[in-house]
Amino acid sequence: MKPITAEWVRKAEADFATAQREHAVEVEPNYDAVCFHSQQAVEKLLKARLQEADIAFRKIHDLTVLLDKVLA
């Protein structure tokens, strides 16, 4: 795995861990934060896949666009 890919994966895992922790909160969990960090984790994993495959991508946060590039 390329170092830049590994960095994207580490950041995605950190976002996912944050989402999991907040989801586990029993009193007044912040579901907006759960959704945000989940989206961020998926975005970063898609970018990691693109990076590893040497597929250029622009600065974007649209999961559909990123997924389409992965599947193309």
PyRosetta script that sets phi, psi and omega in degrees:
from pyrosetta import init, pose_from_sequence

init()
pose = pose_from_sequence("MKPITAEWVRKAEADFATAQREHAVEVEPNYDAVCFHSQQAVEKLLKARLQEADIAFRKIHDLTVLLDKVLA")
pose.set_psi(1, 136.2)
pose.set_omega(1, 178.8)
pose.set_phi(2, -67.1)
pose.set_psi(2, 148.5)
pose.set_omega(2, 179.0)
pose.set_phi(3, -56.9)
pose.set_psi(3, -40.7)
pose.set_omega(3, -179.6)
pose.set_phi(4, -66.7)
pose.set_psi(4, -35.0)
pose.set_omega(4, 176.7)
pose.set_phi(5, -65.0)
pose.set_psi(5, -45.1)
pose.set_omega(5, 179.3)
pose.set_phi(6, -59.7)
pose.set_psi(6, -37.1)
pose.set_omega(6, 178.2)
pose.set_phi(7, -64.5)
pose.set_psi(7, -44.6)
pose.set_omega(7, 176.6)
pose.set_phi(8, -58.7)
pose.set_psi(8, -42.9)
pose.set_omega(8, -178.7)
pose.set_phi(9, -65.3)
pose.set_psi(9, -44.0)
pose.set_omega(9, 178.3)
pose.set_phi(10, -59.1)
pose.set_psi(10, -43.5)
pose.set_omega(10, 179.8)
pose.set_phi(11, -66.7)
pose.set_psi(11, -38.0)
pose.set_omega(11, 177.4)
pose.set_phi(12, -63.6)
pose.set_psi(12, -43.8)
pose.set_omega(12, 179.1)
pose.set_phi(13, -63.2)
pose.set_psi(13, -36.6)
pose.set_omega(13, 177.7)
pose.set_phi(14, -66.1)
pose.set_psi(14, -42.4)
pose.set_omega(14, 176.8)
pose.set_phi(15, -62.5)
pose.set_psi(15, -42.7)
pose.set_omega(15, 180.0)
pose.set_phi(16, -64.0)
pose.set_psi(16, -40.4)
pose.set_omega(16, 178.2)
pose.set_phi(17, -62.9)
pose.set_psi(17, -39.8)
pose.set_omega(17, 177.3)
pose.set_phi(18, -63.4)
pose.set_psi(18, -44.2)
pose.set_omega(18, 178.5)
pose.set_phi(19, -61.5)
pose.set_psi(19, -43.3)
pose.set_omega(19, 179.5)
pose.set_phi(20, -63.1)
pose.set_psi(20, -43.3)
pose.set_omega(20, 179.8)
pose.set_phi(21, -61.7)
pose.set_psi(21, -46.0)
pose.set_omega(21, -178.6)
pose.set_phi(22, -67.0)
pose.set_psi(22, -36.1)
pose.set_omega(22, 179.0)
pose.set_phi(23, -64.5)
pose.set_psi(23, -29.4)
pose.set_omega(23, -178.4)
pose.set_phi(24, -80.7)
pose.set_psi(24, -10.1)
pose.set_omega(24, -179.7)
pose.set_phi(25, -62.2)
pose.set_psi(25, 132.1)
pose.set_omega(25, -175.8)
pose.set_phi(26, -90.3)
pose.set_psi(26, -27.5)
pose.set_omega(26, -179.3)
pose.set_phi(27, -113.2)
pose.set_psi(27, 116.0)
pose.set_omega(27, 178.1)
pose.set_phi(28, 52.2)
pose.set_psi(28, 58.9)
pose.set_omega(28, 175.0)
pose.set_phi(29, -64.5)
pose.set_psi(29, 149.0)
pose.set_omega(29, 179.4)
pose.set_phi(30, -95.2)
pose.set_psi(30, 91.5)
pose.set_omega(30, -176.9)
pose.set_phi(31, -69.3)
pose.set_psi(31, -25.1)
pose.set_omega(31, 174.2)
pose.set_phi(32, -62.2)
pose.set_psi(32, -40.7)
pose.set_omega(32, 178.7)
pose.set_phi(33, -68.2)
pose.set_psi(33, -37.3)
pose.set_omega(33, 177.0)
pose.set_phi(34, -59.9)
pose.set_psi(34, -48.1)
pose.set_omega(34, 179.6)
pose.set_phi(35, -63.1)
pose.set_psi(35, -44.9)
pose.set_omega(35, -179.0)
pose.set_phi(36, -59.8)
pose.set_psi(36, -50.9)
pose.set_omega(36, -176.8)
pose.set_phi(37, -70.0)
pose.set_psi(37, -29.7)
pose.set_omega(37, 174.8)
pose.set_phi(38, -65.9)
pose.set_psi(38, -45.5)
pose.set_omega(38, 178.1)
pose.set_phi(39, -60.7)
pose.set_psi(39, -43.2)
pose.set_omega(39, -179.8)
pose.set_phi(40, -62.2)
pose.set_psi(40, -40.6)
pose.set_omega(40, 179.7)
pose.set_phi(41, -62.8)
pose.set_psi(41, -45.7)
pose.set_omega(41, 179.6)
pose.set_phi(42, -64.0)
pose.set_psi(42, -45.2)
pose.set_omega(42, 179.1)
pose.set_phi(43, -56.2)
pose.set_psi(43, -46.2)
pose.set_omega(43, -177.4)
pose.set_phi(44, -68.9)
pose.set_psi(44, -35.1)
pose.set_omega(44, 176.6)
pose.set_phi(45, -68.1)
pose.set_psi(45, -39.4)
pose.set_omega(45, 176.1)
pose.set_phi(46, -63.0)
pose.set_psi(46, -43.0)
pose.set_omega(46, 178.6)
pose.set_phi(47, -65.5)
pose.set_psi(47, -35.0)
pose.set_omega(47, 176.4)
pose.set_phi(48, -62.6)
pose.set_psi(48, -43.8)
pose.set_omega(48, 179.3)
pose.set_phi(49, -62.5)
pose.set_psi(49, -44.1)
pose.set_omega(49, 178.4)
pose.set_phi(50, -63.3)
pose.set_psi(50, -44.1)
pose.set_omega(50, 179.7)
pose.set_phi(51, -60.4)
pose.set_psi(51, -45.5)
pose.set_omega(51, -178.0)
pose.set_phi(52, -63.6)
pose.set_psi(52, -33.2)
pose.set_omega(52, -179.4)
pose.set_phi(53, -89.5)
pose.set_psi(53, 6.5)
pose.set_omega(53, -178.5)
pose.set_phi(54, 57.3)
pose.set_psi(54, 39.0)
pose.set_omega(54, 176.4)
pose.set_phi(55, -102.2)
pose.set_psi(55, 117.3)
pose.set_omega(55, -177.9)
pose.set_phi(56, -66.8)
pose.set_psi(56, 144.2)
pose.set_omega(56, 174.6)
pose.set_phi(57, -143.5)
pose.set_psi(57, 149.2)
pose.set_omega(57, -179.8)
pose.set_phi(58, -90.7)
pose.set_psi(58, 170.6)
pose.set_omega(58, 178.4)
pose.set_phi(59, -69.2)
pose.set_psi(59, 106.1)
pose.set_omega(59, -174.7)
pose.set_phi(60, -151.9)
pose.set_psi(60, 154.7)
pose.set_omega(60, 180.0)
pose.set_phi(61, -121.1)
pose.set_psi(61, 8.0)
pose.set_omega(61, -176.8)
pose.set_phi(62, -82.3)
pose.set_psi(62, 109.6)
pose.set_omega(62, -177.1)
pose.set_phi(63, -62.6)
pose.set_psi(63, -35.5)
pose.set_omega(63, -179.7)
pose.set_phi(64, -63.5)
pose.set_psi(64, -45.6)
pose.set_omega(64, 179.3)
pose.set_phi(65, -62.7)
pose.set_psi(65, -44.5)
pose.set_omega(65, 179.7)
pose.set_phi(66, -64.3)
pose.set_psi(66, -43.9)
pose.set_omega(66, 178.2)
pose.set_phi(67, -62.0)
pose.set_psi(67, -42.1)
pose.set_omega(67, 177.8)
pose.set_phi(68, -58.1)
pose.set_psi(68, -39.6)
pose.set_omega(68, 178.5)
pose.set_phi(69, -67.1)
pose.set_psi(69, -38.7)
pose.set_omega(69, 178.2)
pose.set_phi(70, -63.7)
pose.set_psi(70, -41.4)
pose.set_omega(70, -175.7)
pose.set_phi(71, -81.1)
pose.set_psi(71, -13.7)
pose.set_omega(71, -177.1)
pose.set_phi(72, -71.9)
pose.dump_pdb("model.pdb")
